[in-house]
Amino acid sequence: MKKLILSIITLTAMAGAQAQLELPAPSPAASVTQTVGITEVKIEYSAPGVKGREIFGALVPYNELWRTGANSSTKISFSKDVTIGGTAVAAGTYAIFTIPGKSEWTFILSKNYKQSGTSNYKKEEDAVRIQVKAGTCSPRERMNFQITDFDDNGGNIVLEWASVQISVPFKTATKEQAMKSIDNTLNGLWRNYARSAQYILDSEGDLALALKYINTADEMNKDSWYVLWIKAQIQYKSGDKVNALATVKRAQELGAKDGDGFFWKAQVDNAVNTWK
């Protein structure tokens, strides 16, 4: 009996140790995530393959609602509010549906993202419904989503499969959102004042406000080459070139004492030599 029990235990252990069967999925899971400004855009989908088939106008009929992928609904999430085709889209998750055409597609975001197929689709749940032109691309075996041509202010949601491409532009409200973040998070920290001043300068915002913030940072953290360099740039861009030159020279003097920490040395040195 003991031998029988031992044999059963041994066989069970051997079965448990066997490798799990691994085979490629017909439509493997895929995702793309991109931060645009301060908005995270994420698309989650299953990517069907061409597999020698005719896709658009055949496997995917023209002028019929398509789930735009395989398996459960393709989902797109925005961490902050965006605008698509002139329509404001609140932060959240949506299902992507499309109606392909030979030269033009209908692109749809549905508020009901917990669905698969098209049987539960309801037009009244649309958050966005716009027309986009159908273009061409190099042949793609797997359906693919990308976020392309993005900067702080927006980008394009691009879908490619077979030799067809559609591109859906979207806009972010980065500047307004960043200024709101500045208002909510300064919290008396000199570095936050300095970073906020730098952002306003770089985004061509209110230079008077940027100067106010950098002066506060300067008062809180005296003799910082980093703060003075930002201050000098704001002064120079504001047209106060005399004070800008004096400030940048002071930044150069302090930075020289910081050794390898003087990471903007080349820019500061160039300003000292060229600002007049």
Steps between C-alpha positions, in 0.01 A plus 500: 500500500781740588666428165171565318450834677860599426453415132183709479675797664794465262279484188298800620817702555631405156173604336507833681855561387417456133513815289179679417390478138594824325362579156472832312164671534306553175466868594762581764444766762671831431517846650659839444545770763621853437519808720397807299579812699376382840223277361554124484335336199472119507350268240438130580393262225533156343687502169355274229716390208445518125588130452469524125145633512345801334424732792308817423191457290505125572593371847420848632206621290470857385232721654440269796585552867827329593636429847841613364701208623430151629365346820370758748463865407804710421540752783656844510562689823583864560633606839382858441240673284576520127329624185435283193349647187385807688322284761606522865579155637515459878783306661409132514482179298308448174442222246619564144261411220532587133296481181755443222440638151704495182614860535358612834443342840278587793701501824299449819577509871232332709455572869414133549843337486393180678375321191619266229387484144239744374177340623475727807610818325264797540548820305366707792805390701739666253745749647653573158390429144708659224593435137865439408668437167631153419863497390755236409803357678758228450335158535450399864432138591368593845257779577692773677424816699751782549512849648694711250608858430439600860622802691377660823182615329374182334571227248340241274337167578605283205355163400670287234410158367559329167583807286247740651569781745276746681623785716288673764641828641443593861589801711599529863455795733855477632561867566175552694552175691861585580406845630231343718760259634731792573224676693428187703850375576739790566472429873782731601771286337766699319556230239132500404512878453813464285360217287173690455687811387702290255183342357331839452814628328527196270130501414505872417266583784466804726859618556394730784359198683813299420716779645283510812546126554875503437547795734319301768728203433802733522386634836448147633826356366766767486812458287364222275652512152204293379247759617708791372539341157122471465461856628754631250315337210170653611660842532662472159181389328313783675742750346687577824838418348715699742372314806491173305875527428578580864287206619650249258854605599408436862361159399828424324703591812287280725488214249878488477503402869258213438733284290319222315171627641519800265311311229398810303855638486518514119174693473593743778849559356350564156255752645780687681695522174216592265240701694545871442 
